[in-house]
Amino acid sequence: MSAFTGSASETASVPGAGGELLAALLDGMDAALCAFDAEGTVTHWNREAERILGWSAGEAVGRRGFGGWAARSADAEETLGRLMGTMKGPGRQVHEFVLLRKDGGRVLVRSQAAGVRGADGGPVGVYCAFSEVHVQLDLERSVALSEALFQDASWGVVLVDADLRPAVVNGHAARAFGTGRTALLGRPLGDVVVHGAEELEAALQHVLAEGTPPAPAEVWVTLRTASGERRRCWRSGFLLLSSPMAEEPVPLGVAWLFQDVTEERLAAREADRMRFRWSQLHRAGAAAAECEDPDEAATVLLDFALAGFADHALVDRVAGERRLTRALATPAGAPGPSSPVVGGGIPLRYGPRHPALQAWDRLGTVRASAGRTAEVWAEAHQWPGDAAHALCLVLRSRGRTVGVLTFLRAACRAPFEREDVVFGETVAARAAALLDLAGGEGRDGRAS
């Protein structure tokens, strides 16, 4: 026999550490391995091969090919021929063939075979590593899934190491962060997440300590990008990754998968907000209908409309050409119900470019917001000191202007938007009818 020959057990009996190391390496492999000399005789057979087929190294080593024991007679020569054909060919070759277990069962295996060269460079045999096809397919599916997730997935995938730093980032996640795939690697999440990084890191730490959570979570984050800050909502799932190679589970990190659901959440939030506002308006109409005094009915209407919409409401009635008097107002110091203004007959000292007068002149709606000096802006317009955003709506009834309705928001709230204008104009139309009924003295005579 050549130096290539010898069973695993024989190799283990070779004096010195070299033989023991070779035997340990062969028996410790996860894949089944067998080897043949140049004549096709089995020279090596490891424990994984014994586990799959049931034949021990003592029963396998020394046999020629698989005929008469590990393969059907009709298949044995073809199988051996295909394997031995790799002895003279370059590189490795992949084969699939059917082998027989010791108990008579059949198993389809996939092998990788390659020729073995001697000291003189000539072929001396073949080694063959094989596994059950379904095991190989499972492995290939896992690899294919990983490749697909990191190349073509339509959701973000980030692998985070035990230090909570990204180790792998797919293309979708990189685009969501507004960076390149490699730019995030090894960096703290706080470098790109302005707000929400603490919540993300807390979730990742929880997964490392407690395992995979049972359901996805939604996380709001504010991202720092080249074009400015962007607020996004990500529906996130977290998977604890553990090493399959260790006897005890060893955390490798966390797989974080997320989808951007910002538009869905904003649409749902807007729908909830509008549903609440119109419900309030319906309740306001019912409550105002029970008031005998039209001024009281207008007050009730504004109190219902303010909820969730604005911080203050002011009603200025027409008192002559480009003159307005304060008729109703919410308390300036703190939120509360609207009430008539005592001594409201004195005209307001509004400047010519005051938003309320602009709304009157345009017979339409005017939106305005303060700059950095919100308090000075509010004082100049004779509005409560916390006012930073205004919505001025002309009050029209029976073809004439009876006043101006102003809604005000504090600086901590968003400016009025187009959707707010629609609601505000609906409130203004109802308030105008009530004020006209109460005897508003509009005399500008302008047609609608």
JOPEKA-V475471 format. One record per backbone hydrogen bond with DSSP energy under -0.5 kcal/mol. NH is the residue of the N-H (numbers start at 1). CO is the residue of the C=O. E is the energy in kcal/mol with one decimal. If there is no record, write none. Layout:
nh;co;e
NH;CO;E
NH;CO;E
This chain:
nh;co;e
5;2;-1.5
11;7;-3.2
12;8;-2.1
13;9;-1.0
13;10;-0.6
14;11;-1.3
20;16;-1.0
21;17;-2.7
22;18;-2.2
23;19;-2.4
24;20;-2.4
25;21;-2.5
26;22;-2.4
27;23;-2.4
28;24;-1.5
29;26;-0.9
32;130;-1.7
34;128;-2.5
35;44;-1.5
36;126;-3.2
37;41;-2.0
38;124;-1.0
40;37;-1.9
42;63;-3.3
43;35;-3.2
44;35;-1.1
46;33;-2.0
50;46;-1.7
51;47;-2.5
52;48;-2.2
53;49;-2.3
54;50;-2.5
60;56;-1.5
61;57;-2.7
62;42;-2.6
63;60;-1.8
65;40;-2.7
65;63;-0.7
68;71;-0.8
69;66;-1.6
70;66;-1.3
71;66;-1.3
75;72;-1.1
76;72;-2.0
77;73;-0.7
79;75;-2.7
80;76;-2.6
81;77;-2.6
82;78;-2.3
83;79;-2.0
84;80;-3.0
85;81;-1.6
86;83;-1.4
87;84;-1.7
88;85;-0.6
89;85;-0.5
93;113;-2.5
95;111;-2.1
97;109;-1.7
99;107;-2.6
100;70;-2.8
101;105;-3.8
102;53;-2.8
104;101;-1.7
107;99;-2.4
109;97;-2.6
109;107;-0.5
110;131;-2.6
111;95;-3.3
112;129;-2.6
113;93;-2.7
114;127;-1.9
115;86;-0.8
115;91;-0.5
116;125;-2.8
118;122;-3.2
121;118;-1.8
124;116;-3.0
125;116;-1.0
126;36;-2.4
127;114;-2.3
128;34;-3.2
129;112;-2.2
130;32;-2.6
131;110;-1.6
133;108;-2.6
135;132;-0.5
136;132;-2.3
137;133;-3.1
138;134;-2.1
139;135;-2.2
140;136;-2.7
141;137;-2.9
142;138;-2.2
143;139;-2.5
144;140;-3.1
145;141;-3.0
146;142;-2.3
147;143;-2.6
148;144;-2.7
149;145;-2.7
150;146;-1.9
151;147;-0.7
151;148;-0.8
152;148;-2.0
153;148;-1.2
156;258;-2.4
158;256;-2.6
159;168;-2.7
160;158;-0.6
160;254;-3.1
161;165;-2.5
164;161;-2.1
166;187;-0.8
167;159;-4.1
168;159;-1.4
170;157;-2.3
171;150;-0.5
174;170;-2.2
175;171;-2.2
176;172;-2.0
177;173;-2.2
178;174;-1.0
179;174;-2.4
184;180;-0.7
185;182;-0.7
186;166;-2.7
187;184;-1.9
191;188;-1.8
192;189;-1.5
193;189;-2.2
194;192;-0.7
194;222;-2.5
195;222;-1.2
200;196;-2.1
201;197;-2.7
202;198;-2.2
203;199;-2.1
204;200;-2.4
205;201;-2.5
206;202;-2.1
207;203;-2.1
208;204;-2.2
209;205;-1.9
210;206;-3.4
211;207;-2.1
217;236;-2.9
219;217;-0.5
219;234;-2.5
221;232;-3.0
222;195;-2.6
223;221;-0.5
223;230;-3.4
224;192;-2.6
225;223;-0.7
225;228;-1.6
228;225;-1.6
230;223;-1.9
232;221;-3.1
232;230;-0.5
234;219;-2.8
235;233;-0.5
235;259;-2.6
236;217;-4.2
236;234;-0.7
237;257;-3.2
239;255;-2.3
241;253;-2.5
242;240;-0.5
243;250;-2.1
246;243;-0.6
251;249;-0.5
252;241;-3.5
253;241;-1.1
254;160;-2.6
255;239;-3.0
256;158;-3.2
256;254;-0.6
257;237;-2.6
257;255;-0.6
258;156;-2.3
259;235;-1.8
261;233;-2.5
261;259;-0.7
265;261;-2.6
266;262;-2.9
267;263;-2.4
268;264;-2.7
269;265;-2.8
270;266;-2.6
271;267;-2.4
272;268;-2.4
273;269;-2.5
274;270;-2.7
275;271;-2.4
276;272;-2.3
277;273;-2.4
278;274;-2.6
279;275;-1.7
280;276;-2.5
281;277;-2.4
282;278;-2.0
283;279;-2.3
284;280;-2.6
285;281;-2.2
286;282;-1.9
287;283;-2.5
288;284;-3.2
289;285;-1.7
290;287;-1.2
291;288;-1.7
294;292;-0.5
297;293;-2.2
298;294;-2.3
299;295;-2.0
300;296;-2.4
301;297;-2.4
302;298;-2.2
303;299;-2.2
304;300;-2.1
305;301;-2.1
306;302;-2.1
307;303;-0.8
307;304;-0.6
309;306;-2.4
310;306;-1.9
311;408;-2.8
312;408;-1.9
314;406;-2.6
315;328;-2.6
316;314;-0.5
316;404;-2.8
317;315;-0.5
317;325;-2.9
318;402;-1.5
319;323;-2.9
323;320;-1.7
325;317;-2.5
326;346;-0.5
327;315;-3.3
328;315;-1.5
329;339;-1.8
330;313;-1.4
339;329;-1.8
341;327;-2.1
342;340;-0.5
344;341;-1.1
346;343;-1.1
348;324;-3.4
350;348;-1.7
354;351;-1.8
358;354;-2.3
359;355;-2.3
360;356;-1.8
361;357;-2.8
362;358;-2.5
363;359;-1.2
364;359;-1.5
366;392;-2.5
368;390;-2.2
370;388;-2.8
374;372;-1.3
377;373;-2.2
378;374;-2.8
379;375;-2.4
380;376;-2.4
381;377;-1.3
382;379;-1.3
383;378;-2.7
387;384;-1.9
388;409;-3.1
389;409;-1.9
390;368;-3.4
391;407;-2.3
392;366;-3.0
393;391;-0.5
393;405;-3.4
394;364;-0.7
395;403;-3.2
396;394;-0.7
397;400;-2.7
400;397;-1.3
402;395;-2.9
403;395;-1.0
404;316;-2.8
405;393;-3.3
406;314;-2.9
407;391;-2.5
408;312;-2.4
409;389;-2.6
411;386;-0.7
413;410;-1.7
421;417;-1.6
422;418;-1.5
423;419;-1.4
424;420;-2.9
425;421;-2.8
426;422;-1.5
427;423;-2.1
428;424;-2.6
429;425;-2.1
430;426;-1.6
431;427;-2.8
432;428;-2.7
433;429;-1.5
434;430;-1.7
435;431;-2.6
436;432;-2.5
437;433;-1.8
438;434;-1.7
439;436;-1.0
440;435;-1.6
442;440;-0.5
